[in-house]
Amino acid sequence: TILSLLAVGALVATMGMNAYSGMLSVVTAVDSFRPVATGSRARVGTIIGLAAVWLVIGVAIANALSVVNNSLIVMLYLLAPWTAINLVDFYFVRHGKYAITDLFTPTGIYGRWGRNGVVTYLVGIVIELPFMYIPGWYESWGAVKLQYVDISWVLGLVVSGGLYWALTRSLNLAAEAPAIDASN
C-alpha cells in the first residue's frame, strides 16, 4: 500500500512536470512568431488545450503502445541533430561563453534564427531519412538493407555535429566578446 501511494505521488509529480514542460514548449514556439502575453491565464489555457488534444488522441488510438513507441522514435530523429548542434556549439565553438541576454533578443548578436544551426539541422534530418525505421509506418531502403537496424539517429548526430563545427569555423567570436561581457 505504501509503495502504491508513493508511486501515485511520483506519477502525479511527473505528469505535472510533463504538462508544464509541454506548455513551455508550445508558448516558446508561438512566441517565436508573435509575442505571447505571460501570466497564469496563458499557462493554464495552454495546459488545458494540450490536455484536450491528448485526450482526443488517446481515445482515438487503438494501439497506444505502438503509437507511443513510434512517437519516441520520431522524437529521437528530431532531437539527435539538435543535440549535436547544441553540444558542438557549447563545447567546441563557443566554449560555454554566451551573451545570455542576447539569446532572448531577436536583434541581439545571435539574431532571430541562426542560419548555420538551421541549415545543419535540416541536413541532419535529410541524412536520417534514408535509414529511418518506424514500425508499421515508415521503412526506408537503408533500414531494410540493414535488416531493420536503425542507424539514422547516429548519422544525424554525427553529420549534424560535424557539419555545424565546419560551418562555424569562420565565426568571429571576438566580436561577440563585448556582448558576452555585458551579459555577465
C-alpha positions as CSV (number, residue, x, y, z in Angstrom):
1,T,0.0,0.0,0.0
2,I,2.8,2.4,0.9
3,L,4.6,1.7,-2.3
4,S,1.4,2.2,-4.3
5,L,0.8,5.6,-2.7
6,L,4.4,6.6,-3.3
7,A,4.1,5.5,-7.0
8,V,0.9,7.6,-7.4
9,G,2.7,10.6,-5.9
10,A,5.6,10.2,-8.2
11,L,3.2,9.7,-11.2
12,V,1.3,12.9,-10.3
13,A,4.6,14.9,-9.9
14,T,5.8,13.5,-13.3
15,M,2.6,14.3,-15.0
16,G,2.7,17.9,-13.6
17,M,6.3,18.4,-14.9
18,N,5.3,17.0,-18.3
19,A,2.3,19.3,-18.5
20,Y,4.3,22.3,-17.6
21,S,7.1,21.4,-20.0
22,G,4.6,20.9,-22.8
23,M,3.1,24.3,-22.0
24,L,6.6,25.9,-22.1
25,S,7.4,24.3,-25.4
26,V,4.1,25.5,-27.0
27,V,4.4,29.0,-25.6
28,T,8.0,29.3,-26.7
29,A,7.2,28.1,-30.2
30,V,4.3,30.5,-30.6
31,D,6.4,33.3,-29.1
32,S,8.9,32.8,-31.9
33,F,6.4,34.1,-34.4
34,R,4.3,36.5,-32.3
35,P,4.6,37.8,-28.7
36,V,2.7,35.8,-26.1
37,A,1.3,37.6,-23.0
38,T,2.8,35.9,-20.0
39,G,0.8,35.0,-17.0
40,S,-1.3,32.3,-15.4
41,R,-4.1,32.6,-18.0
42,A,-1.7,31.7,-20.8
43,R,-0.2,28.9,-18.9
44,V,-3.4,27.3,-17.7
45,G,-5.1,27.8,-21.1
46,T,-2.2,26.1,-22.9
47,I,-2.1,23.2,-20.4
48,I,-5.9,22.7,-20.7
49,G,-5.6,22.8,-24.5
50,L,-2.8,20.3,-24.6
51,A,-4.8,18.0,-22.2
52,A,-7.8,18.2,-24.6
53,V,-5.6,17.4,-27.6
54,W,-4.0,14.4,-25.8
55,L,-7.4,13.2,-24.6
56,V,-8.8,13.1,-28.1
57,I,-5.7,11.4,-29.4
58,G,-5.7,8.9,-26.6
59,V,-9.4,8.0,-27.2
60,A,-8.8,7.7,-30.9
61,I,-5.8,5.5,-30.7
62,A,-6.4,1.7,-31.0
63,N,-2.8,0.5,-30.3
64,A,-1.4,3.1,-27.8
65,L,1.8,1.2,-27.1
66,S,2.8,1.2,-30.8
67,V,1.9,4.9,-31.1
68,V,3.9,5.8,-28.0
69,N,6.9,3.8,-29.3
70,N,6.7,5.4,-32.8
71,S,6.4,8.9,-31.2
72,L,9.5,8.3,-29.2
73,I,11.4,7.1,-32.3
74,V,10.3,10.3,-34.2
75,M,11.4,12.4,-31.2
76,L,14.8,10.7,-31.4
77,Y,15.1,11.5,-35.1
78,L,14.3,15.2,-34.4
79,L,16.4,15.6,-31.3
80,A,19.6,13.8,-32.4
81,P,20.7,16.6,-34.8
82,W,19.5,19.3,-32.5
83,T,21.5,17.8,-29.6
84,A,24.7,17.5,-31.7
85,I,24.4,21.2,-32.8
86,N,23.9,22.4,-29.2
87,L,26.8,20.3,-27.8
88,V,29.2,21.2,-30.5
89,D,28.3,24.9,-30.2
90,F,28.7,24.8,-26.4
91,Y,31.9,22.7,-26.1
92,F,33.8,23.3,-29.3
93,V,32.7,26.5,-30.9
94,R,31.9,29.0,-28.0
95,H,33.4,27.0,-25.1
96,G,30.4,27.8,-22.9
97,K,30.7,31.6,-23.3
98,Y,27.4,33.2,-24.4
99,A,25.7,36.6,-24.2
100,I,22.7,35.2,-22.3
101,T,20.6,38.3,-22.6
102,D,21.1,38.2,-26.4
103,L,19.6,34.7,-26.6
104,F,16.2,36.3,-25.9
105,T,16.5,39.3,-28.2
106,P,15.9,38.9,-31.9
107,T,18.1,41.9,-32.6
108,G,20.9,40.6,-30.4
109,I,24.2,39.2,-31.7
110,Y,22.7,35.8,-32.4
111,G,19.8,37.2,-34.4
112,R,16.3,35.7,-34.7
113,W,17.5,32.5,-36.4
114,G,21.0,31.0,-36.6
115,R,21.5,30.2,-40.3
116,N,24.3,27.7,-39.6
117,G,22.2,25.9,-37.0
118,V,19.0,25.7,-39.1
119,V,20.8,24.6,-42.2
120,T,22.8,22.0,-40.2
121,Y,19.6,20.7,-38.5
122,L,17.8,20.3,-41.8
123,V,20.7,18.5,-43.4
124,G,20.8,16.2,-40.3
125,I,17.1,15.3,-40.8
126,V,17.6,14.7,-44.5
127,I,20.6,12.4,-43.8
128,E,18.5,10.4,-41.4
129,L,15.6,9.8,-43.9
130,P,17.2,7.0,-46.0
131,F,17.9,5.0,-42.8
132,M,14.8,5.6,-40.7
133,Y,12.6,2.7,-39.5
134,I,9.3,3.4,-37.8
135,P,7.5,0.1,-37.4
136,G,4.2,-0.1,-39.3
137,W,4.6,3.4,-40.7
138,Y,7.9,4.0,-42.5
139,E,10.6,1.6,-43.7
140,S,13.4,3.2,-45.5
141,W,15.5,1.4,-48.0
142,G,18.6,1.7,-45.7
143,A,16.8,0.2,-42.8
144,V,15.6,-2.7,-45.0
145,K,19.1,-3.3,-46.3
146,L,20.4,-3.3,-42.7
147,Q,17.7,-5.8,-41.7
148,Y,15.8,-3.1,-39.8
149,V,18.7,-1.9,-37.7
150,D,18.1,1.8,-37.3
151,I,21.3,3.8,-37.6
152,S,19.6,7.0,-38.8
153,W,19.8,8.9,-35.5
154,V,23.6,8.1,-35.2
155,L,24.1,9.5,-38.7
156,G,22.0,12.6,-37.8
157,L,24.1,13.1,-34.6
158,V,27.5,12.7,-36.3
159,V,26.7,14.6,-39.5
160,S,25.0,17.5,-37.8
161,G,27.7,17.9,-35.2
162,G,30.5,17.7,-37.8
163,L,28.8,20.0,-40.3
164,Y,27.9,22.6,-37.7
165,W,31.5,22.6,-36.5
166,A,32.7,23.1,-40.0
167,L,30.3,25.9,-40.8
168,T,31.1,27.8,-37.6
169,R,34.9,27.7,-38.0
170,S,34.7,31.2,-39.6
171,L,32.7,32.8,-36.8
172,N,34.1,35.9,-35.4
173,L,34.0,35.0,-31.7
174,A,36.0,38.1,-30.7
175,A,33.1,40.3,-32.0
176,E,30.8,38.5,-29.5
177,A,33.1,39.2,-26.5
178,P,31.6,42.7,-25.7
179,A,28.1,41.4,-25.6
180,I,29.2,38.4,-23.5
181,D,30.9,40.7,-21.0
182,A,27.8,43.0,-20.9
183,S,25.6,40.0,-20.3
184,N,27.5,38.6,-17.3
